[in-house]
Amino acid sequence: MAREKFVVRLLDRGAQMLAWAEVYAEPRPQDRGASCPYWPVTPTNFVIEQDGLASELTVHWCDLDVARRTPLMEAAQVQAGQVFSFAWLEPVWLVSGQHGVPLQAVTIRGPVNVAVPVGSLMGVAG
């Protein structure tokens, strides 16, 4: 499956950025029609750029240019130069879906031209 790039920012309560990290995640689809969570493929480590009390994350899905903000379960004091390892307890991103959505057949709305192969046809001797 294709990996997606997310930029995750670690923020304090005043929305000041303390650090950021690139996170590559891959989809792990659930039952047909259900949600599709994107889970990181490697651990997420932030190199802290300034001291502060880390209290939330912003997750930016770069290719789609959409973002979400989520609080940390527990705020953590961080210091510049520190490597802050973050363990994902939830997906980096969740594309929600629904069970039981009927998907009708899709048809082509115009004629389809099929070209006959040109060249010599060789017989197969049996």
C-alpha positions, 0 to 999 in steps of 0.5 A: 500500500502507498505511504502518505506523508504527514507533518506533525507539529508539537504545540504548547497551550498557546499554540506555539510550535515546540517541534515538528516531525515528518511521519509516514503512514500507511493505510490499514483498511478495515471491513469493506465500507468501514474506516481506514486508519493510517498508522505510522511505519516508524516511531515518531521522534521530535527534536525539541526546538524550544522549551515549553509544555507540550499539550497538543499536536497538529497533523497535516496531511500534506498531499490533501492539505487538510489538518486536524488538531488533537490534545495530548493525553497528558501534557509533557514538559520539554526542553530545547535539544531534547528528543521527544519520542511519541507513541501513537495510541490512535491512527495518525489519520482516520478516514471514516466510512460506513458499513452497508452502503450500497454501491451500484454498478458503474457503466460506461456512458458511451460506445467502446471501440475495440480494435481488431489486432492487425498482423498475421495470425499463426495457427497452432498445430496440435 
